[in-house]
Amino acid sequence: MINKIHRRFKELSDISSRIIIYGMRLSCLLMCVGLALHLLNVHAKYGSFYISLLSKYISEAAVSITAIIIIGGLAFDYYFKKHKSEQ
């Protein structure tokens, strides 16, 4: 199954694969920021409820961005391959 996903990813157009790669990097960066805030808050002497909520919202945003980027990149690839074949 992993080989099939890898093969399909190689078939994507260059711009679609770049959109997905850079979007995943952004999402991973946001997830790391959310995790770092959470760990700092948990191990701090006086943890803050607001920092806890902020780390939760940043992590949720990272997951949402991942879904949006993957769906958007695949839709972008489908759209341009469809219209390129019609020309």
Secondary structure, 3 states (H helix, E strand, C coil): CHHHHHHHHHHCCHHHHHHHHHHHHHHHHHHHHHHHHHHHHHHCCCCCHHHHHHHHHHHHHHHHHHHHHHHHHHHHHHHHHHHHHHC
